[in-house]
Amino acid sequence: MKSLKVVEIFHSIQGEGRNVGRSAVFVRLSDCNLNCDFCDTDWSTGHNMTPIEILEEVQKYSSPADYPNNLLIWTGGEPTLQLTNEIIEIFSGYYNCIETNGTNEVPMNIDYISCSPKVAPTKLKLKFADEFRYPIEVGGILPDIDELPPAQNYYVSPLFSGNAHEKMEANTANIAYCIKFVNEHPQWKLSVQIHKFLNVR
């Protein structure tokens, strides 16, 4: 089985979306098919690890016996560039979540799909998601929900410029913009990246 290029593996809390506040192990994979100017990850770095090596590292933080409370979050970069059904099967004891931009299909045995699109809805290849989460700043425009594949939750997430505390003025404006949007479009919910306020990974 092929190795994966991994940026980092760490234990923290999920800071956004429906699973906010839950303990999770994050596997951040290298590489992306987009190059968003607001991305907060250097996905060009990383080192090769076999799936078994990744599993051994994940097991240091979380046990498969804790299913479904043992969130394993595949993130990036864009994890669909590397993940396959065969690889996810090795982690079947975990509640596998993926954070994807939606431009590729995800492995079939993923338990929870969080899609954060960075492109026009017509370019999405997902047929459904558990949640859509759009990061926007002042002036940002969101698609109509009817243009998106079906999902349980639709979130708008204010962009944070650098450190959440150091650039509070710009970030506060983005938060206010998103709150106004949600008030005007109640199908959407607000999702704030609380891990940035708490200064945790």
C-alpha positions as a Python dict, from the first residue, in 0.01 Angstrom:
ca = {
    (1, 'M'): (0, 0, 0),
    (2, 'K'): (127, 346, -87),
    (3, 'S'): (270, 589, 168),
    (4, 'L'): (99, 918, 244),
    (5, 'K'): (269, 1255, 260),
    (6, 'V'): (183, 1396, 603),
    (7, 'V'): (232, 1751, 731),
    (8, 'E'): (146, 1673, 1095),
    (9, 'I'): (-57, 1457, 1331),
    (10, 'F'): (-188, 1615, 1651),
    (11, 'H'): (-455, 1591, 1920),
    (12, 'S'): (-680, 1890, 1984),
    (13, 'I'): (-1044, 1992, 1972),
    (14, 'Q'): (-1252, 2048, 1663),
    (15, 'G'): (-1286, 2424, 1646),
    (16, 'E'): (-1570, 2467, 1396),
    (17, 'G'): (-1878, 2313, 1240),
    (18, 'R'): (-2122, 2068, 1396),
    (19, 'N'): (-1850, 1881, 1588),
    (20, 'V'): (-1713, 2196, 1751),
    (21, 'G'): (-1563, 2139, 2096),
    (22, 'R'): (-1514, 1764, 2051),
    (23, 'S'): (-1182, 1594, 2112),
    (24, 'A'): (-1022, 1484, 1786),
    (25, 'V'): (-701, 1357, 1633),
    (26, 'F'): (-607, 1549, 1319),
    (27, 'V'): (-407, 1400, 1033),
    (28, 'R'): (-304, 1687, 808),
    (29, 'L'): (-201, 1566, 464),
    (30, 'S'): (21, 1748, 216),
    (31, 'D'): (-70, 1880, -128),
    (32, 'C'): (-371, 2066, -261),
    (33, 'N'): (-528, 2122, -602),
    (34, 'L'): (-611, 2483, -512),
    (35, 'N'): (-398, 2771, -386),
    (36, 'C'): (-624, 2994, -177),
    (37, 'D'): (-459, 3315, -61),
    (38, 'F'): (-621, 3287, 284),
    (39, 'C'): (-507, 2928, 352),
    (40, 'D'): (-344, 2894, 695),
    (41, 'T'): (-158, 2570, 617),
    (42, 'D'): (174, 2516, 443),
    (43, 'W'): (57, 2203, 263),
    (44, 'S'): (370, 2193, 42),
    (45, 'T'): (571, 2042, 328),
    (46, 'G'): (549, 1695, 479),
    (47, 'H'): (710, 1355, 515),
    (48, 'N'): (611, 1008, 396),
    (49, 'M'): (434, 772, 635),
    (50, 'T'): (270, 437, 570),
    (51, 'P'): (-94, 401, 678),
    (52, 'I'): (20, 166, 958),
    (53, 'E'): (268, 427, 1083),
    (54, 'I'): (-11, 686, 1085),
    (55, 'L'): (-240, 445, 1272),
    (56, 'E'): (28, 385, 1536),
    (57, 'E'): (65, 760, 1587),
    (58, 'V'): (-311, 813, 1606),
    (59, 'Q'): (-341, 536, 1867),
    (60, 'K'): (-115, 733, 2101),
    (61, 'Y'): (-402, 980, 2144),
    (62, 'S'): (-723, 783, 2086),
    (63, 'S'): (-843, 424, 2107),
    (64, 'P'): (-1070, 250, 1855),
    (65, 'A'): (-1265, 122, 2158),
    (66, 'D'): (-1409, 474, 2200),
    (67, 'Y'): (-1611, 466, 1875),
    (68, 'P'): (-1801, 683, 1779),
    (69, 'N'): (-1650, 943, 2014),
    (70, 'N'): (-1300, 901, 1874),
    (71, 'L'): (-1299, 1159, 1595),
    (72, 'L'): (-1021, 1114, 1341),
    (73, 'I'): (-1016, 1418, 1113),
    (74, 'W'): (-842, 1396, 777),
    (75, 'T'): (-755, 1747, 668),
    (76, 'G'): (-500, 1927, 456),
    (77, 'G'): (-422, 2057, 204),
    (78, 'E'): (-677, 1849, 20),
    (79, 'P'): (-694, 1496, 167),
    (80, 'T'): (-891, 1345, -123),
    (81, 'L'): (-575, 1368, -334),
    (82, 'Q'): (-423, 1086, -127),
    (83, 'L'): (-695, 896, 58),
    (84, 'T'): (-853, 581, -82),
    (85, 'N'): (-1118, 336, 40),
    (86, 'E'): (-841, 85, 110),
    (87, 'I'): (-655, 330, 334),
    (88, 'I'): (-963, 439, 529),
    (89, 'E'): (-1048, 72, 591),
    (90, 'I'): (-735, 47, 808),
    (91, 'F'): (-886, 315, 1034),
    (92, 'S'): (-1232, 157, 1048),
    (93, 'G'): (-1231, 156, 1429),
    (94, 'Y'): (-1235, 536, 1427),
    (95, 'Y'): (-1508, 785, 1340),
    (96, 'N'): (-1347, 908, 1019),
    (97, 'C'): (-1417, 1269, 926),
    (98, 'I'): (-1282, 1454, 626),
    (99, 'E'): (-1240, 1825, 556),
    (100, 'T'): (-1245, 1874, 181),
    (101, 'N'): (-1289, 2148, -77),
    (102, 'G'): (-1536, 1927, -264),
    (103, 'T'): (-1353, 1913, -597),
    (104, 'N'): (-1296, 1536, -568),
    (105, 'E'): (-1510, 1247, -451),
    (106, 'V'): (-1435, 1120, -102),
    (107, 'P'): (-1377, 756, 1),
    (108, 'M'): (-1705, 572, 48),
    (109, 'N'): (-1641, 467, 408),
    (110, 'I'): (-1590, 818, 547),
    (111, 'D'): (-1832, 874, 838),
    (112, 'Y'): (-1859, 1254, 826),
    (113, 'I'): (-1799, 1491, 534),
    (114, 'S'): (-1727, 1857, 601),
    (115, 'C'): (-1703, 2045, 274),
    (116, 'S'): (-1550, 2391, 264),
    (117, 'P'): (-1579, 2492, -102),
    (118, 'K'): (-1340, 2743, -251),
    (119, 'V'): (-1480, 2726, -605),
    (120, 'A'): (-1810, 2775, -787),
    (121, 'P'): (-2075, 2516, -688),
    (122, 'T'): (-2087, 2382, -1045),
    (123, 'K'): (-1732, 2247, -997),
    (124, 'L'): (-1818, 2047, -686),
    (125, 'K'): (-1803, 1670, -733),
    (126, 'L'): (-1969, 1582, -403),
    (127, 'K'): (-2324, 1450, -426),
    (128, 'F'): (-2390, 1528, -58),
    (129, 'A'): (-2212, 1638, 260),
    (130, 'D'): (-2286, 1635, 631),
    (131, 'E'): (-2200, 2003, 639),
    (132, 'F'): (-2097, 2283, 407),
    (133, 'R'): (-1878, 2550, 562),
    (134, 'Y'): (-1795, 2863, 364),
    (135, 'P'): (-1515, 3093, 487),
    (136, 'I'): (-1588, 3453, 388),
    (137, 'E'): (-1480, 3806, 469),
    (138, 'V'): (-1652, 4141, 434),
    (139, 'G'): (-1806, 4160, 86),
    (140, 'G'): (-1797, 3785, 32),
    (141, 'I'): (-2085, 3628, -159),
    (142, 'L'): (-2233, 3286, -88),
    (143, 'P'): (-2427, 3067, -330),
    (144, 'D'): (-2794, 2992, -286),
    (145, 'I'): (-2841, 2675, -83),
    (146, 'D'): (-3047, 2536, -371),
    (147, 'E'): (-2730, 2544, -584),
    (148, 'L'): (-2545, 2316, -341),
    (149, 'P'): (-2570, 1940, -291),
    (150, 'P'): (-2791, 1836, 2),
    (151, 'A'): (-2644, 1860, 352),
    (152, 'Q'): (-2757, 1855, 714),
    (153, 'N'): (-2594, 2189, 796),
    (154, 'Y'): (-2482, 2498, 606),
    (155, 'Y'): (-2232, 2721, 785),
    (156, 'V'): (-2077, 3057, 715),
    (157, 'S'): (-1739, 3103, 880),
    (158, 'P'): (-1572, 3445, 916),
    (159, 'L'): (-1219, 3457, 783),
    (160, 'F'): (-947, 3536, 1033),
    (161, 'S'): (-649, 3741, 918),
    (162, 'G'): (-346, 3600, 1097),
    (163, 'N'): (-363, 3588, 1476),
    (164, 'A'): (-723, 3625, 1596),
    (165, 'H'): (-618, 3869, 1871),
    (166, 'E'): (-352, 4071, 1688),
    (167, 'K'): (-583, 4158, 1398),
    (168, 'M'): (-904, 4185, 1594),
    (169, 'E'): (-1039, 4487, 1404),
    (170, 'A'): (-1047, 4310, 1068),
    (171, 'N'): (-1167, 3986, 1222),
    (172, 'T'): (-1444, 4162, 1414),
    (173, 'A'): (-1567, 4316, 1090),
    (174, 'N'): (-1575, 3972, 925),
    (175, 'I'): (-1768, 3828, 1220),
    (176, 'A'): (-2023, 4112, 1206),
    (177, 'Y'): (-2063, 4061, 831),
    (178, 'C'): (-2134, 3690, 882),
    (179, 'I'): (-2380, 3754, 1164),
    (180, 'K'): (-2569, 3997, 943),
    (181, 'F'): (-2575, 3739, 663),
    (182, 'V'): (-2711, 3467, 894),
    (183, 'N'): (-2979, 3700, 1026),
    (184, 'E'): (-3086, 3773, 669),
    (185, 'H'): (-3054, 3408, 554),
    (186, 'P'): (-3159, 3189, 847),
    (187, 'Q'): (-3098, 2867, 654),
    (188, 'W'): (-2730, 2932, 727),
    (189, 'K'): (-2563, 2904, 1067),
    (190, 'L'): (-2259, 3082, 1207),
    (191, 'S'): (-1944, 2880, 1271),
    (192, 'V'): (-1655, 3068, 1434),
    (193, 'Q'): (-1310, 2908, 1454),
    (194, 'I'): (-1292, 2894, 1833),
    (195, 'H'): (-953, 2721, 1829),
    (196, 'K'): (-802, 3046, 1702),
    (197, 'F'): (-950, 3242, 1989),
    (198, 'L'): (-833, 2977, 2236),
    (199, 'N'): (-491, 2975, 2068),
    (200, 'V'): (-487, 2598, 2025),
    (201, 'R'): (-416, 2399, 1711),
}
